Amino acid sequence: MTDPYQPRYQWKRTEIDENDPPTDLDWIGMVGVLPIGRIRKEVHGPTKNKWHWAGWYPKTHMGRPPTPNAGYADTARLATQKVEEYWELSQRVMTPRSVSLPERRGDRDA
């Protein structure tokens, strides 16, 4: 039997705002201050008890992001793996920007 996937990035409970406390059913992955994606457990409907994952591409890169960037997994661990693999694939297939994002927006003091 293979060992379960071990997340490589930091994961924390998603906090929408002060009126919506974080739960164990909604998580966001981070690399430093950059969000890499989100997972959440579906509690109703045809996907009940599945984990929805959505991967985000690095805003420090340009070009066409890979697809698909979202789907469903049977466990939180598998959903986490899908998000992390999407992040790493995006970094491999997209081109790093030559100028940092704040400079591109004209906000050089940020």
Stockholm file with secondary structure:
# STOCKHOLM 1.0

chainA/1-110         MTDPYQPRYQWKRTEIDENDPPTDLDWIGMVGVLPIGRIRKEVHGPTKNKWHWAGWYPKTHMGRPPTPNAGYADTARLATQKVEEYWELSQRVMTPRSVSLPERRGDRDA
#=GR chainA/1-110 SS CCCCCCCCSEEEECCCBTTBCCCTTEEEEEETTEEEEEEEECCSSTTTTCEEEEECCCTTEESCCCSCCEEEESSHHHHHHHHHHHHHHHHHHSEECSSCHHHHTTCTTC
#=GC SS_cons         CCCCCCCCSEEEECCCBTTBCCCTTEEEEEETTEEEEEEEECCSSTTTTCEEEEECCCTTEESCCCSCCEEEESSHHHHHHHHHHHHHHHHHHSEECSSCHHHHTTCTTC
//
